Amino acid sequence: MKKMYADVLIIAFVICFGSGEFLWAQDKTLNVYGPGGPLGPVKECAEIFSKAQGAEVKVVAGPTSQWIDQAKQNADTIFGGAEYMLTEFIQKYPGLVDEKTRTSLYIRATGILVRKGNPKKIKSLSDLTRKGIKIIDVNGAGQVGLWEDMAGVKGLIPGIQKNIALSVTTSADAIEKWKSMPELDAWITYESWHYRLKEQTDLVRVPKEGKLYRGTPIAATTISKNKELANQFIDFLKTEQCHEVFRKWGWK
């Protein structure tokens, strides 16, 4: 009986403490969710943070519908591709985001993506009003009203509107259509998308006075089991080291 009792204690010890490294690793895992736009810099900063902290940071990005069910179970932080995107997320999923932790990171400028080599010789926003130009528009994903705000200042709304050949709701849709529909000539979006699509696009920068900027917010969640680590990650994203990473990906 004594031996049996001792064996039970040993087994219990192994279960409780021998797997401690595994449990510790679980405790040091952060789950980060958001749209696809900021994926590049967020993921690169997450990799730097992971090595420094000995923690695993899993970044899942894309249309919200693809990850929201899982995020409701284990999200530690949520980021947005524009300030209004995170606000809409908070309104749609009340109680999930810890609004006290909301932080504004870096801004990114608008630009015009065109085909590699710029065969239509598009050099400005006004060139998008030319006859025969076909534009793809993202009416969502941080780009709601983007082209209209840019065109309105210059009185170009009617000319650009008539050349919008296709409207989609997400950047992922836009990328898929851009790759499968070579007849599309231009996409008014963020300069940062060019850095994700260098093989498929050239970037036409608009003049400083014509640029628009949108923010990149992030916040911890109320369900996070690693609140301290989540806040440390948010603080790390605010460092100059991460700012340099974001600049590399097209942010200001």
Secondary structure in CASP SS format (residue, H / E / C, confidence):
PFRMAT SS
TARGET T0000
AUTHOR 0000-0000-0000
METHOD secondary structure of the structure
MODEL  1
M C 1.00
K H 1.00
K H 1.00
M H 1.00
Y H 1.00
A H 1.00
D H 1.00
V H 1.00
L H 1.00
I H 1.00
I H 1.00
A H 1.00
F H 1.00
V H 1.00
I H 1.00
C H 1.00
F H 1.00
G H 1.00
S C 1.00
G H 1.00
E H 1.00
F H 1.00
L H 1.00
W H 1.00
A H 1.00
Q H 1.00
D H 1.00
K C 1.00
T E 1.00
L E 1.00
N E 1.00
V E 1.00
Y E 1.00
G E 1.00
P C 1.00
G C 1.00
G C 1.00
P C 1.00
L H 1.00
G H 1.00
P H 1.00
V H 1.00
K H 1.00
E H 1.00
C H 1.00
A H 1.00
E H 1.00
I H 1.00
F H 1.00
S H 1.00
K H 1.00
A H 1.00
Q H 1.00
G C 1.00
A C 1.00
E E 1.00
V E 1.00
K E 1.00
V E 1.00
V E 1.00
A E 1.00
G C 1.00
P C 1.00
T H 1.00
S H 1.00
Q H 1.00
W H 1.00
I H 1.00
D H 1.00
Q H 1.00
A H 1.00
K H 1.00
Q H 1.00
N H 1.00
A C 1.00
D C 1.00
T E 1.00
I E 1.00
F E 1.00
G C 1.00
G C 1.00
A C 1.00
E H 1.00
Y H 1.00
M H 1.00
L H 1.00
T H 1.00
E H 1.00
F H 1.00
I H 1.00
Q H 1.00
K H 1.00
Y C 1.00
P C 1.00
G C 1.00
L C 1.00
V E 1.00
D C 1.00
E H 1.00
K H 1.00
T H 1.00
R C 1.00
T E 1.00
S E 1.00
L C 1.00
Y C 1.00
I C 1.00
R E 1.00
A E 1.00
T E 1.00
G E 1.00
I E 1.00
L E 1.00
V E 1.00
R E 1.00
K C 1.00
G C 1.00
N C 1.00
P C 1.00
K C 1.00
K C 1.00
I C 1.00
K C 1.00
S C 1.00
L H 1.00
S H 1.00
D H 1.00
L H 1.00
T H 1.00
R C 1.00
K C 1.00
G C 1.00
I C 1.00
K C 1.00
I E 1.00
I E 1.00
D E 1.00
V E 1.00
N C 1.00
G C 1.00
A C 1.00
G C 1.00
Q C 1.00
V C 1.00
G C 1.00
L H 1.00
W H 1.00
E H 1.00
D H 1.00
M H 1.00
A H 1.00
G H 1.00
V H 1.00
K C 1.00
G C 1.00
L C 1.00
I H 1.00
P H 1.00
G H 1.00
I H 1.00
Q H 1.00
K C 1.00
N C 1.00
I E 1.00
A E 1.00
L E 1.00
S E 1.00
V E 1.00
T C 1.00
T C 1.00
S H 1.00
A H 1.00
D H 1.00
A H 1.00
I H 1.00
E H 1.00
K H 1.00
W H 1.00
K H 1.00
S H 1.00
M C 1.00
P C 1.00
E C 1.00
L C 1.00
D C 1.00
A E 1.00
W E 1.00
I E 1.00
T E 1.00
Y E 1.00
E C 1.00
S H 1.00
W H 1.00
H H 1.00
Y H 1.00
R H 1.00
L C 1.00
K C 1.00
E C 1.00
Q C 1.00
T E 1.00
D E 1.00
L E 1.00
V E 1.00
R E 1.00
V C 1.00
P C 1.00
K H 1.00
E H 1.00
G H 1.00
K C 1.00
L C 1.00
Y E 1.00
R E 1.00
G C 1.00
T C 1.00
P E 1.00
I E 1.00
A E 1.00
A E 1.00
T E 1.00
T C 1.00
I C 1.00
S C 1.00
K C 1.00
N C 1.00
K H 1.00
E H 1.00
L H 1.00
A H 1.00
N H 1.00
Q H 1.00
F H 1.00
I H 1.00
D H 1.00
F H 1.00
L H 1.00
K C 1.00
T C 1.00
E H 1.00
Q H 1.00
C H 1.00
H H 1.00
E H 1.00
V H 1.00
F H 1.00
R H 1.00
K H 1.00
W C 1.00
G C 1.00
W E 1.00
K C 1.00
END
